[in-house]
Structures are given as structure tokens and as C-alpha cells.
């Protein structure tokens, strides 16, 4: 258990109650949830992501700052250069934060969201509506129900090795296991994704995929195994290898 600070209480009041202090009973309940270890983003109920308000009421994976960084860099360096209309796929979509941010920040873009958790299909639809954008949402286990080809595939698969001890207790307890654990070495879903992804890309299409610490060399082996020809690894704001750009 951790004691809440005044700064965290002010943050809670500002973002959950629009700066108006709620009745003491409600605030006490929020504080109790926090001190029991529940992430403050779930207690507040939403998180900002690249200028978008991402609702978390259905308990998707909480958007991470590392994800926000690479998606922001992808938009700035690659996607804004897109002159003609393009179709993107946000796979392992979770809350939909990646695809929603792309729609909000990029002109001439249509996004399809693929997510295997049926509950989170509704979460994505809620976030599209909340941010006043539209997109196609498909219930799909990786590519199982994906039928078309895309200019860009954005992917944030589960990649934490099972039972990894460094994961915070609150993450293990409160965040969805299906969005965290990626098998013994963390590469189970990454490998399944890379095995088929090129079949869902248009000519000159690209993949942008997040991965975890220490996985770069194994991912490079998978890229070679599945006959990809060109890729570039990139670091996050903490100078850790965080995502890869793959081209056909």
C-alpha cells in the first residue's frame, strides 16, 4: 500500500472532477482505491494521449508514455508526409489510443482497429465517439478476421515475458493480462504477427511495431526468417530500443 500525496490528490480532483472538489465520501473512496494499489489513471477514468482523451472505463491497458512517444514520432516523421488517402490498421488496439491519435493528427487517413477482447471493442468505439472521429472496429485475433490490405500497420502486441519479476504489482493486479504477457520470452505474439503481416500490406506498405527491452536481436532474426527485406530500429525518449519500422 502507498500513501497518496497532496500532488496526487490535486491531480485526481483536476482530471476526474474538473477541478471542483467532490463530496468527501467520493474522494475518500478514490483515495482508498489508490492506496490499495489501483492505478490512478483507472481511478480518474481517462488519460491524455497525443491530444486525445482516452477513456479507460472498461480497463484496457493504460497508454504508456513510451507508446505515446513512438506514435508521436511516427506521425511527425512518416505519416504527415502521406499526401494521398491511406488506410491504416491499428492491431492489438486495446483502448484504441494509437489509431484514434492517428486519425486526429493525420489528414487523408482511414483507420481499421483490430482487437481480440470483445469488451474492448466497445471501449474503442467509445473512444472514437469521445474524440469525434470515426473508424472501422473488427473483433480479430491478430489477423483472423482481417480481410483487406493496408498502407500502414501499427502494432503494439503483448511482449512482456511471462512472470517477469520487474513488472509492478499494480500492473499485474489491475491491467489486462492478455495485453501484457507475450509467452516465455515475450515474443509469442510478435512472431505470430510478423509471420503474416506482410500479407496484409499494400505494395510499399510499412509496419510500425512496439517491442520490449532486450528483444531487438530476436526480432531481427524473425524479420530475416520471414523474408522481410528492409527495417530500421528506433529508440524511445529514454534511449531504449522501442519500435521498428519495416518496409516491403
N, C-alpha and C positions, 0 to 999 in steps of 0.2 A: 504493500500500500504506500502511496506517496501523497504527501500533504499538498493541497492546492495553494498556489501563491496568489497574491493580490493581482499580479500581472495577468495570470491565467483567468481569474475571476472577471477582470475588466475585459479581457478578450472574449470571454463567454457572453457577457452582457452585451457587448458591442455587436457581435456577429449573430447571436441567437435571438436577442431581444431588441435589436436595432438601437442599442444604447440606453434603453429605458429599463431601469432595474425592475425585475419581476417581483411578484409577491414572494415572501421569504420561503414558503413551502416549496415552490417550484425551484428556486435557486438552491435550496438545501438538497433537493433530490438530485440536481445536476452535480453539485459538489460531491455528493456521496458516490455517484456513478464514476466520477473522475478518480476519487480516492480509492475506489475498488479496482482501478486499473483500466477502465474503458477509455479508448482514445477520445481526446477532446473533439476531434472532427465529427465523430458519430454523435456526441452529445449536442454539439452545435447543429448538426444535421446537414451541413453542406461545406464545400471547400472551393476556394477560387482556383481556377486553372487557366492560365493564359487569357485572362479577361472574361472567362465564362464562370457561371455559378453552377457547380456540380452538386446536385442533390445526392445525399448518402443515406436516405431514409430506409432503403432496402439492404443496407450493409454490404455494398460492393467493396472491393479493395480500395482503400483510401489512396487517391492520387499522390504520388511521390514527387518531391522536388527534382529528383534526377530525371524522372519521366517528363516533367514539365520542361526541363532544360533541353532534352534532346528533341522533343516535339517542337519547341520554340526555334531551335537551331535548324531543324528540318524545314519548317515553314519559311524561315528567313533566307536560308541558303539555297533551297531547292524548289519548294512548292510555289513561292511567289513568282518564280520565273516562268511558271506554266502559263502560256499565252492562250492556248486553245482549251475548250471544255475538256475536263478529265473526270474519270471515275476512280474513286479510291475505295479500298476495303480496309476497315478497322477490325482486325481479327483479335480474338481473346478480349473483346471490347470492354467487359466489366461494366463500369459506370457509364461508358461512352465518352469519357473525358477527351480522349485523343481525337476521335472523329468529330466531336462537337467543336473542339478548338480549331480544327482544320476548316470546317465549314464556315465558322465565324470569321476566320482570318484570311481565307484564300478565295479569290474570285473564281468563277467558272468551274466550281467543283461540286460533284455529287458524291456522297459517301454511303456505302453499304456497311452495316455493322453486323459482325458475326459473333455470337455468344452462345455457349452451350448451357448455361444456367438459365432455366426458364424464368425464374424470378427476376433475373437481371435484364431480361428482355423488356420488362415493364419499367425497370429503372432507366434504361437507355431512352425509351420513349418519353419518360417523364423529363429527362434532361434535354432532349430535343425541344420539347414544348416549352420548358422553362427558359431556354435560351433563344426561343423564337426562330428555330431553324428546322429543316426537315431532312429526313434520310430514311433509307430502307433498313429495316431491322430483321435479321434472319436468325432463327434458332438453329445453330450449327455446331457440331463437334469438330473443331478445326474446319476442314473443307467439306464435311459430309453433305451439307445442303447448299453449298455454293455452286452456282451453275454458270456464271459469266466470267469474263476475263477483265482485268483491271490495269490501269496505268500505274498505279501505286498500291502496294500493300503495306500497311502499317501494323506491326505486330508486337505485342508485349506479353509473351507467353509466360506461364509459371516456370520459374527457373531456380528456385531455392532447393538445394539438395535436401532430401528428406531428413527430418530430425536435426537439422543444423542447429547447433547449440547457441550460436550468436544471435539468433532471432529473438527479439524481445518477447517477454511473456505475454504482454498485452496484444501483440500481433498474433501469436499462436492462439490465444484465447478468443479474440473477438473478430479477427478478419477471416474471410472465407478460405478454408484450406485448399479448395480447388484452384484458387488464384495464386497460391503461394508455392506449393510443393511440386517439384519437377522431376521426381524419381531419385534414385540413389545418388546420381551425380548432378542432378538438376537439368539434364539435357534431354529427358524423355520427350517433352512436348516440342522442344526446339528441333530435335531430329525429325520428328513426325511432320512438323511444319515445313522444314526445308526439303524433305523428300518429295513434296507435292507442289510447293508454292509456285515453281516456275510454270507449271501447267495452267496457272490462273493469272498469268501476266500477259499483257499485250506485247507486241514487239517493242523493244526499247523500254520495257517496263522496269520498275525498280521496287526493291524491298527495303524497308527500314525496320530493323528489329532490335529491341532491347534485350540485353542479357546481363548476367551477374558477374561478380568478381571471380577471376581465375578461370573463366570459361572461353577466353579468346582463342587459345590454341586448339581446343576441341571443336569449336565452331568452324574454325578454318579447315579442319580435317573433314567435317561434314560437308562444307561447301565444295571441297575437292571431290569427295565421294559422290556427290550428286551432280557433278559436272557443271557447276557454275563457273563462269569464266572471269568475272571481274567483281571485286568487292573492296571496300575501304572501311576499316575500323576507326571509330571516333571515341574521344573521351568525354566525360561529363565535367561539370563545374568543379569537381573535386579531383580532377586529373586521374580518374579511373576509367579504364576501357568500359564503355557503357552500351554502345549500339553500333550496328554495322549497316552499311549501305551496300546493297547487292544489285548489280545490273545484269540484264541478259546480254 
